[in-house]
Amino acid sequence: MGTQSQTQHPPQGFKTFRVIAKKQESAVITSFALAATDGVSNLHFRPGQFLIVRLPLDCGTTTLRNYSLSGDANDPTRVRISVKREPAPFDKPELPPGQGSGHLHDRVHVGDLLEIAGPTGTFVLDEESPRPVVLFSGGVGLTPMVSMLHQLSLNSARQVYFIHACESGVVHAFRDEVLTLASSRPGINVHFCYRNPDSDDYANETFHSEGLISKETLQGLLPLDDYDVYLCGPRLFMQANWRLLRDLGISKKRINYEFFGPATILEEDEVMLAKPPTPVLSEPNALIETNVQTLTVEFLPSGTRMAWDQNCQSLLDLAEQAGLTPPFNCRAGLCNTCQATLREGSVEYFETPLDTPENGSILLCCTRPTSPVTVEFRQ
């Protein structure tokens, strides 16, 4: 199978780091360079890993967000995260824009302190492999790829193909940095694809192809070989380019990806073993034709009721099995994005969250029911 990032818990507790530099990389992405407040502590990470940042909100609470490390892992005295300002969802414009990214972009400046945990994550560069490397990203998905490119340019002679797709030059971050790293040694090939280049992009020749990445584009860029592929980007980008890579004959076990979602979303070409569907109870008093010990789960505000499926790892998995789309991010109890309100019943945590929610809230990604439960998604 292809390799999905499986998040690992960082060392417990948060550390305080100071922002020592802030740089706008594009119209939507800003980088923050961080150093330990004691001036001597180092933070060692592997290219591809991320930090968990705890941020204060206006209401007096805090929120946790994950941000990939985008800098050079060879310099542990300072680390860099690069953050995209998240707008309101395009399909739900009534919702607010991203709280975490907005706070960092607008309110965090050089000299300010941030609480961080980590590094963590196993979407990391395999530095022992002799195979050529494809670093393939879309949008802000390039941040871990830049860190990997730093490492490959300094400590490897492997062939590298850095392929990045974005909307236009206005939102293209790290262009000059990537080109500088590529020029540092032979064997690093760069290709930028702009979906909608503007007049400045044409005039300055800042991209190599336009529209969407196609099979023909990849065939022209990648000689026949046995690659290690690293894939990261928005959901639609991931789905389309997973299929393109597979169509080129690249083995799933060679495609490593950072994707906060079910692996089956990408691996649609797999023949899944059929299993009986979990019964969905459309009526509140519907009977379940199983033994009386069967647990039921009701999801609000939709009112969907289901029998608990022992094959599901978590309440989040069960909700997705029912066709629901609760918010989530890390799926490992690190970011609190999947926080929901427990209206009735009881649950157990099979993984201890990094920051356990209070006041009747639970994390869907790392809980299971221990009695019939009703949970309400956050809007």
C-alpha positions in Angstrom: 0.0 0.0 0.0 1.0 3.6 -0.3 2.4 5.1 2.8 0.2 7.7 4.6 1.6 9.8 7.3 0.7 8.2 10.7 1.0 10.9 13.3 3.1 10.1 16.4 2.8 11.8 19.7 5.5 14.4 20.4 7.2 14.7 23.8 4.5 15.6 26.3 4.2 19.3 27.2 4.7 22.5 25.3 7.9 24.6 25.1 8.1 28.3 24.7 9.8 29.6 21.6 10.4 33.2 20.4 9.6 34.5 16.9 13.0 35.8 15.6 11.9 36.5 12.0 8.6 36.9 10.1 8.6 36.9 6.3 5.7 37.0 3.8 6.5 34.3 1.3 3.5 35.0 -1.0 0.1 36.7 -0.9 -1.2 33.9 1.4 1.8 32.3 3.1 3.9 33.7 5.8 6.9 32.1 7.5 7.9 32.4 11.2 11.4 31.5 12.3 11.5 30.4 16.0 14.2 29.9 18.6 14.1 28.6 22.1 13.6 31.4 24.7 16.5 30.1 26.8 18.9 30.7 23.9 20.6 27.3 24.1 17.9 24.6 23.6 17.9 23.0 20.1 15.0 21.4 18.3 16.0 18.5 16.1 13.6 17.3 13.5 13.4 15.2 10.4 12.5 16.8 7.1 8.7 16.5 6.6 7.7 16.7 10.3 5.4 19.3 11.8 5.0 21.2 15.1 1.8 21.7 17.1 1.2 25.3 18.0 -1.1 26.4 20.9 -2.7 29.7 20.1 -4.9 32.0 22.3 -8.3 33.0 21.0 -10.3 36.2 21.7 -12.9 34.2 23.7 -10.2 33.4 26.3 -9.7 29.8 25.1 -6.9 28.3 23.1 -6.7 26.2 19.9 -4.1 23.8 18.6 -2.9 23.8 15.0 -0.3 21.7 13.1 2.2 23.5 10.9 4.9 21.8 8.8 8.5 22.6 9.4 9.8 24.2 6.2 13.4 25.1 7.0 16.8 23.4 7.1 17.0 20.5 9.5 20.7 20.9 9.7 20.3 24.1 11.8 18.6 23.1 15.1 19.2 26.5 16.7 16.2 27.9 14.7 13.2 26.3 13.1 10.7 27.7 10.6 7.0 27.1 10.1 5.2 28.5 7.1 1.4 29.2 7.4 -1.2 29.7 4.8 -3.9 32.2 5.7 -7.0 30.1 5.5 -10.1 31.8 4.1 -13.7 30.8 4.8 -14.6 27.5 3.1 -15.5 28.3 -0.5 -18.6 26.1 -0.2 -19.6 27.6 3.1 -18.7 31.3 2.9 -20.9 32.1 5.9 -18.3 30.3 8.1 -15.4 32.4 9.6 -11.9 32.2 8.1 -9.2 30.1 9.8 -8.7 31.3 13.4 -5.3 29.9 13.9 -3.8 31.2 10.6 -5.5 34.5 11.0 -4.0 35.0 14.5 -0.5 34.2 13.3 -0.7 36.4 10.3 -2.3 39.4 12.0 -1.2 39.3 15.6 2.1 37.5 16.0 5.2 39.5 15.4 9.0 39.3 15.9 9.7 39.1 19.6 6.4 37.4 20.5 6.3 34.0 22.2 4.7 30.9 20.9 4.0 27.6 22.7 4.9 24.6 20.6 5.0 20.8 21.0 6.8 18.3 18.8 8.3 17.8 16.3 6.1 14.9 15.2 4.8 13.0 12.2 6.2 10.2 10.1 5.8 11.8 6.6 9.6 12.1 6.5 12.4 11.8 4.0 13.9 8.4 3.7 17.6 9.4 3.7 18.8 5.8 3.4 17.1 5.1 0.1 19.3 5.2 -3.0 16.3 5.8 -5.3 15.6 9.1 -7.1 13.1 11.4 -5.4 10.0 13.1 -6.6 8.8 16.0 -4.4 5.3 16.7 -5.7 3.2 19.4 -4.0 0.2 21.6 -4.5 -0.4 24.9 -2.8 0.8 25.1 0.8 1.7 21.4 0.5 5.1 22.5 -0.6 6.2 23.5 3.0 7.5 20.0 4.0 8.9 19.5 0.5 11.1 22.6 0.9 12.6 21.1 4.1 13.2 17.8 2.3 14.9 19.7 -0.6 17.2 21.5 1.8 18.4 18.1 3.0 18.7 16.5 -0.4 20.7 19.5 -1.8 23.2 19.4 1.1 23.6 15.7 2.0 22.7 13.6 -1.1 23.7 13.1 -4.7 20.3 11.5 -5.6 18.3 12.7 -8.6 15.5 15.0 -7.4 12.4 16.1 -9.3 10.7 19.0 -7.5 7.2 19.5 -9.0 4.9 22.2 -7.6 1.5 23.3 -8.7 -0.3 26.5 -7.6 -2.8 29.1 -8.8 -0.3 31.7 -10.0 2.9 33.6 -9.1 1.0 35.7 -6.6 0.5 32.8 -4.3 3.7 30.9 -5.2 5.9 30.7 -2.1 9.6 29.8 -1.9 10.1 30.1 -5.6 13.6 31.7 -5.3 14.6 29.5 -2.4 13.8 26.4 -4.4 15.6 27.6 -7.4 18.7 28.5 -5.3 18.7 25.0 -3.8 18.3 23.4 -7.2 21.3 25.3 -8.5 23.5 24.2 -5.6 24.4 20.9 -7.2 23.7 18.9 -10.4 20.7 16.5 -10.5 17.9 18.7 -9.0 15.2 19.3 -11.5 12.4 21.9 -10.9 9.0 22.3 -12.6 6.4 24.9 -11.6 2.8 24.6 -13.0 0.4 27.6 -12.7 -3.3 26.9 -13.0 -4.1 30.5 -13.9 -0.9 32.5 -14.7 -1.3 36.3 -14.9 0.4 38.8 -17.2 3.4 39.2 -14.9 3.9 35.4 -14.8 4.0 35.3 -18.6 6.3 38.4 -18.9 8.7 37.0 -16.3 8.5 33.4 -17.4 8.1 32.2 -13.8 6.4 28.9 -14.6 7.0 25.9 -16.9 3.4 24.7 -17.6 -0.1 25.9 -17.1 -3.5 24.4 -16.2 -3.4 21.2 -14.3 -0.6 18.7 -14.1 -1.2 16.1 -16.8 0.0 12.6 -17.4 1.9 13.9 -20.4 3.6 16.5 -18.3 4.7 13.9 -15.8 5.8 11.5 -18.6 8.0 14.3 -20.0 9.5 15.1 -16.6 10.1 11.7 -15.2 12.3 9.1 -17.0 11.3 5.5 -16.4 12.7 4.6 -12.9 11.8 3.4 -9.5 11.1 6.6 -7.6 10.5 7.5 -4.0 7.5 9.9 -4.3 6.4 12.4 -1.6 3.0 13.9 -2.3 1.3 16.7 -0.4 -1.4 19.2 -1.2 -5.2 19.9 -1.1 -7.6 17.0 -1.3 -8.6 17.3 -5.0 -4.9 17.8 -6.0 -4.0 14.6 -4.0 -6.8 12.5 -5.6 -6.0 13.6 -9.1 -2.2 13.2 -8.9 -2.4 9.9 -6.9 -4.2 8.5 -9.9 -1.7 10.0 -12.4 1.2 8.5 -10.5 -0.4 5.1 -10.4 -1.2 5.3 -14.1 2.5 5.9 -14.7 3.2 2.5 -13.1 4.6 3.9 -9.8 4.1 1.4 -7.0 1.8 2.4 -4.2 4.5 1.4 -1.7 6.7 4.1 -3.2 4.1 6.9 -2.8 4.4 8.6 0.6 1.8 11.2 1.3 0.8 13.7 3.9 -3.0 13.8 3.8 -5.3 14.4 6.8 -8.1 12.1 5.6 -9.0 8.4 5.0 -6.5 6.6 2.8 -9.4 5.2 0.8 -10.1 8.6 -0.6 -6.8 8.3 -2.5 -6.8 4.6 -3.1 -10.0 4.4 -5.1 -8.5 1.9 -7.5 -8.3 -0.7 -4.8 -10.7 -3.6 -4.8 -12.1 -3.4 -1.3 -13.3 -6.6 0.4 -17.1 -6.4 0.7 -18.5 -6.3 4.2 -22.0 -5.9 5.4 -23.0 -2.3 5.8 -23.5 -0.9 9.3 -27.2 -0.4 9.8 -28.4 3.2 9.8 -31.4 3.9 11.9 -33.6 6.4 10.1 -36.2 6.5 12.8 -35.5 7.2 16.4 -37.3 4.1 17.6 -36.1 1.7 14.9 -35.1 -1.7 16.1 -31.6 -3.1 15.6 -31.7 -6.8 14.7 -28.7 -7.6 16.9 -28.3 -8.5 20.5 -29.5 -6.1 23.2 -25.9 -5.0 24.1 -25.4 -3.2 20.7 -24.3 0.4 21.2 -25.9 3.2 19.2 -24.5 6.5 18.2 -26.5 9.5 17.2 -24.8 12.4 15.4 -26.3 15.9 15.6 -27.4 18.1 14.0 -28.2 15.7 11.2 -29.9 13.2 13.5 -28.2 10.2 11.9 -28.2 7.2 14.2 -26.0 4.1 13.7 -25.1 1.0 15.4 -21.5 1.1 16.7 -19.3 -0.9 14.3 -16.5 -2.7 16.1 -14.4 -2.5 13.0 -14.3 1.3 13.3 -11.3 2.7 15.2 -13.1 5.8 16.4 -16.3 7.9 16.4 -14.7 9.9 13.6 -14.4 6.8 11.5 -18.0 5.8 12.2 -19.2 9.3 11.2 -17.4 9.1 7.9 -18.8 5.6 7.3 -22.3 7.2 7.7 -21.4 9.7 5.0 -21.0 12.7 7.4 -18.1 15.2 7.2 -17.2 16.4 10.7 -14.1 18.7 10.8 -10.8 17.0 11.5 -7.1 17.4 10.9 -4.5 15.2 12.6 -6.7 12.1 13.4 -4.4 11.5 16.4 -5.6 13.7 19.3 -3.1 16.5 18.6 -4.9 19.4 17.1 -8.5 19.3 18.6 -10.1 20.2 15.3 -12.5 17.2 15.6 -13.8 18.5 19.0 -17.5 17.7 19.5 -20.0 18.0 22.3 -21.1 14.8 24.1 -24.8 15.3 24.7 -25.6 11.9 26.2 -23.7 8.8 27.1 -20.1 8.0 27.8 -16.9 7.4 25.8 -13.4 6.2 26.4 -10.2 7.6 25.0 -8.0 4.9 23.4 -5.3 7.5 22.8 -4.6 10.3 25.3 -5.1 13.7 23.6 -2.3 16.2 23.8 -4.7 18.7 25.3 -7.9 17.0 26.7 -11.0 19.1 26.0 -13.3 20.1 28.9 -16.9 21.2 29.6 -18.5 18.1 28.0 -16.4 18.1 24.8 -14.7 15.1 23.3 -12.3 14.4 20.4 -14.0 12.2 17.8 -10.7 10.9 16.4 -9.6 9.1 19.5 -12.8 8.1 21.4 -15.1 5.1 21.3 -18.5 4.8 22.9 -18.9 2.8 26.2 -22.7 3.3 26.2 -25.3 4.6 23.7 -24.2 8.2 22.9 -25.3 11.4 21.2 -22.6 13.7 20.0 -23.0 17.1 18.3 -20.6 18.4 15.7 -19.2 21.9 16.1 -20.4 24.3 13.4 
